[in-house]
Amino acid sequence: MNMLTIDKYEISIQKANTSKLKEVIPSDLTFGADYSDHMFTSDFRDGEWIRNRIEPFGDISLSPANCVLHYGQAIFEGMKVYKGKDGKIRFFRLYDNAKRFNISAERMCMPAIPEDLFATALKELINLDQDWVPNLEGCSLYVRPFMIADEVFLGVKPASKYKFMIICSPASSYYKEPVRVKIENKYSRAARGGVGYAKAAGNYAAAMYPSNLANKDGFHQLVWTDAVEHKYVEESGTMNLMFVIDNKLVTPSLESETILPGITRDSVIKISKDLGYDVEERQISVDELIQAHHNGLMQDAFGLGTAANIAPIESIGYDDGEILLPPIEDRHISNKISKTISGIKYGEIADTYGWIEEL
Ligand SMILES: *Cc1c(COP(=O)(O)O)cnc(C)c1O
């Protein structure tokens, strides 16, 4: 075992004896199916993050009375590391993920992780597992930092001990075909005052039942609407939403705090403005979408997220109707935005935003 001091953090490194990489077929990646050789762990004890370590990827053991299993203090992040044609490995907006992680942590009464520990741990882990970053078009290494309560007790209160971990999984794009979505008008993902803006594990558990019903009806995903009236569009699965109506890009605003503030969403807003498009962040009603469709002004709809990138939506189902979107090749605006953001991530377009860090 190796003890390394990187920046101001000590990280012990225990390397795996063999690599599982040769078992992975790069052209046949399924999201979340394979994990890289190593993982990072840090434990929160007495108000401090200690025992920073990189070890072979493997099981962890927990007491059945560990409070995370009962009350769900668990949060995560999702980010990607890209390998360009030049062979360089790039991180995209890594500190923005660290910041959002700590916003989620605060809402769930969990301790913050210092942003530089988050970044140092991730870079060291990727340094060790860099061969796991696929260099096929559209592929990347998906990185999953997460934190769980780690204390043995069954009282309902915030834990005093936590575990922070990072695991990595080689990924192709999430949706292989244009997405069919359905407007949800019964169930809700998040209400004002709730935890919708946090990447809290429980949000995803709560979404599974309504999502399953939508799947049974032949949709990939549903479009959440506001919890009060089911009138305004929010987001979809693990993606934010954007529409092109009459040449304007419109996306639900974050003001209600019921929507996860996506880094892809934020990046696309900035890129779109710089490409000269009008972007509006505001409330969007389902009626507005239906009207725009009837008037022939509904040009595009797409999902935005790290896992899914820019995911074209093929159709939006509502009550008894359906909004059918134009063929992908006609969607000039989102195709251009998609090319630009990918170009930045893979180092083919200059990053004028300060979003990229190279390994
Ligand atoms: C992660 C996530 C997104 C997308 O955020 P990105 O930072 O772009 O990956 C959108 N909605 C939900 C519910 C999410 O969990």
The ligand as a Gaussian input file, in Angstrom:
#p B3LYP/6-31G(d) Opt

LIG

0 1
 C      -28.832000      14.711000     -12.653000
 C      -30.176000      15.151000     -13.035000
 C      -30.410000      16.043000     -14.099000
 C      -29.333000      16.502000     -15.037000
 O      -28.284000      17.180000     -14.430000
 P      -26.852000      17.249000     -15.150000
 O      -26.012000      18.034000     -14.211000
 O      -27.041000      17.942000     -16.433000
 O      -26.394000      15.865000     -15.331000
 C      -31.712000      16.468000     -14.312000
 N      -32.727000      16.034000     -13.540000
 C      -32.548000      15.171000     -12.533000
 C      -33.708000      14.750000     -11.717000
 C      -31.272000      14.691000     -12.255000
 O      -31.094000      13.807000     -11.281000

